[in-house]
Amino acid sequence: MKASLLVLALCGFSAVAMAEESGAKVAVQQARAEQYTYGSHPDIAKVVSVSNVPNVCAVVPMRMTYLDSQGQQHVMAYQIMGNGCSNG
């Protein structure tokens, strides 16, 4: 009985630790995002992913994950107009 309670407690603790670790990885990745500025020339060899453009008529933040020519991964933050605008 005590052994099963110990196993349950350890499983619960490991689930919490894993959740904290994945949340920390996301926070670190977001903190390391490079802000794109007009005229910058990023070394983009391969685009890994791009966030989805929301269907709103407003300027929205975007994120692009890419690999440079050395194989290093980067995250770039920039802004674009959403897809929800009509032309009249």
C-alpha positions in Angstrom: 0.0 0.0 0.0 2.8 2.4 0.9 4.7 1.5 -2.2 1.8 2.3 -4.4 1.3 5.6 -2.7 4.9 6.4 -3.2 4.7 5.5 -6.9 1.6 7.7 -7.3 3.4 10.6 -5.6 6.5 10.2 -7.8 4.4 10.1 -10.9 2.6 13.3 -9.9 5.9 15.0 -9.1 7.4 14.0 -12.4 4.4 15.2 -14.4 4.7 18.6 -12.7 8.4 18.8 -13.3 8.0 18.0 -17.0 5.3 20.6 -17.4 7.5 23.2 -15.7 10.5 22.2 -18.0 8.4 22.5 -21.2 7.1 25.9 -20.1 10.6 27.1 -19.3 11.7 26.0 -22.8 8.9 28.0 -24.4 9.7 31.1 -22.2 13.4 30.9 -23.1 12.6 30.6 -26.8 10.3 33.5 -26.7 12.8 35.6 -24.8 15.5 34.9 -27.4 13.4 36.1 -30.4 15.2 38.6 -32.5 13.1 41.6 -33.5 13.2 42.2 -37.3 14.0 45.7 -38.3 13.7 47.2 -41.8 17.0 46.9 -43.6 18.4 44.0 -41.6 19.8 41.1 -43.5 19.2 37.9 -41.5 21.1 34.8 -42.6 18.2 32.5 -43.4 19.2 29.2 -45.0 15.9 27.3 -44.2 12.6 28.3 -42.7 11.5 25.8 -40.1 8.1 27.2 -39.1 6.0 30.4 -39.3 3.1 31.3 -37.0 -0.4 31.4 -38.4 -1.7 34.7 -39.6 -5.0 35.5 -37.7 -8.1 36.5 -39.6 -8.3 40.0 -38.2 -8.0 43.4 -39.8 -5.1 44.7 -37.7 -1.3 44.5 -37.4 -0.4 41.2 -35.7 2.8 39.8 -34.3 4.4 36.9 -36.1 7.2 34.5 -35.3 9.4 32.7 -37.8 11.8 29.9 -36.7 14.7 29.4 -39.1 18.1 27.9 -39.5 21.1 30.0 -40.6 23.9 28.9 -42.9 25.8 27.5 -39.9 22.8 25.3 -38.9 22.0 27.4 -35.8 18.3 27.9 -35.0 16.9 31.4 -34.6 13.4 32.9 -33.8 12.6 36.2 -35.5 9.7 38.3 -34.3 8.0 40.7 -36.8 4.6 42.3 -37.5 2.3 42.0 -40.5 -1.3 43.0 -41.4 -3.8 40.2 -40.6 -5.9 38.4 -43.2 -9.2 39.8 -42.1 -9.3 43.1 -44.1 -11.5 43.5 -47.2 -10.8 45.8 -50.1 -14.1 47.6 -50.0 
